[in-house]
Amino acid sequence: MKNTDRIISNVCANMRMENMILTSEDKTRLKRCLEGESSYEDEVCKLVDKYKCV
């Protein structure tokens, strides 16, 4: 198992313990950040724009 996959698996397990299930989109977002394809700040901004009430 690659380090990235192990980290995502650990995050999923921790979120599941809090009854917060990650979607495949969430996992893809995490993978992009961990592999340097996108920054955490960019991904947070995208989520804020997606869920922002205008």
N, C-alpha and C positions, 0 to 999 in steps of 0.2 A: 504494500500500500504506500502510495506516495505521501510525502509530508502534507501536501495540500489536502489530499483526501482525508487524512487522519485528523487534521484540524477541523475540517467541515463536519466530519463524523462526530467529533467531540462537541462542537457547537450545537449540532442537532440534538445530541443526547441531553445537553444542559438545557436547551430550550424545551425539549419534551418534558423534562422534570417539572417545568413551570407551566405545563399544559399549553405551550405555544409551539405549534407544529410549523416547521419551515416548508415553504413550497419549493418546487423545483426552480422557480424563478429566483427565490431567495438564495438557494444553493449556488446557482449560476453567478449571481451577483457577488457572493462571497469568493467564489473561485477567481473571478476576474480581478478582484482586489488583491487576493493573495498572490496571484501570478503576475501582478504589476501591469495588467492590461488597463486598469482603471484605478483611480484613487478613491479612498474612502469618502473624501469630501465630495467628489463628483457624484458618487452613488447616493449619498445623503441628499444632495441638492436635487437629484432626479426624483427621489422619493417624496421630498417636500413639494416639488412642483406637481407631482402626480396626485397627491392627496390634499393640496392646498384648497381651501374654500375661498372663493372669490366673491 
